[in-house]
Amino acid sequence: MAIEGIVMFPRLTLAPPSQGALRVDPADELLTPAQVSTWAKLTLKALANARCRGTGPAFVKLGDGPSAPVRYRRSDVEAWITEGRSGSAA
């Protein structure tokens, strides 16, 4: 769920020393609208319309204003595709 004015970041977890210090949880990977539209087999316009209607996957805005970039958590997109979940428009 997106909260206006708050930017959510992926969880960082400690990885074994051989793999480096930090690793992003793959479920929290942030995807671009282009990546989601390709994955869901939707046009960018259809995805944007679903976002505005609140029928698309939950999303986050990286900043304020109408031109702030939109991103989707991989886990939210997977849930939306498999279970028909949708987030609210922000």
N, C-alpha and C positions, 0 to 999 in steps of 0.2 A: 504494500500500500504506500502510495506517495503522500508525503506530508509537505504542504506548501512551505517553502522557505528553509527546509532541512534537506541536506544532501546526504544520502546514505552511501556508505562505502562498503565494498566487500569485506567479509571477515578475513583476517590474516591469521594463519596458524603457524606455529613453529614446526619446521621440517627437520628431519634428522640432519646432523652436521654435514653428511656427505652430499646432501641435496641443496644446501644453501640455508640461509637463516629464516627466510619467510616464504610462504607459499599461499597463493590465493585459493580458497575453497572453490572448486570448479562449479558448484551449484550457484555460487554468488558472482560468477563472471558476468560482467556487464556487456550486453550485446547492443549493437546499433540497430536502428529501425531497418536498415538495408539487410542486415543479417537475419533479423526476425522475419521480414517479408519473404526472403528466399526460403527460409526454413519452413514457414507456414504456407508457402505457395500463394501468397497474397501480393497485390501491388502495394507500393508504398502508400498510395492514396487510400486504399481500402484499410490498411493498418492504421493510418492517421484518423480515418473516419471512426474506426472501432475504438480508438483511444479517446476521441472526443465524446463518443456516445457512452463510454464506460463499459463497453462490451469486449474490449481487447484485453490482453494480458496486463497485469499490474506493471507500472513503469515508474521511473524516477526522472526528475528534471535536474540537470546539473547547472543550477543557477536560477535566477529570477527572470521574468519577462517572457514574452512570446517567442523570442528567438533562442532561448536556452536549449541546449542539446537534450534530447530524450534518450534514455537508455532503459533496457529491460534486463532483469536478472534471468539467467538461464533457467533457474528453478521455477520461476513464475511462468515463463513461456512454456516449459515442459508441462506444468500443471494445467495451463490454459488449453493446450493442445489435447492432452490426454483426458482431462476431467471436465473441460468446458468452463473452467474458472475465469472470471473477469475481474479487473480492478476498477476503481472509480477514477473518473477524470479529475485531473488536478488543475 
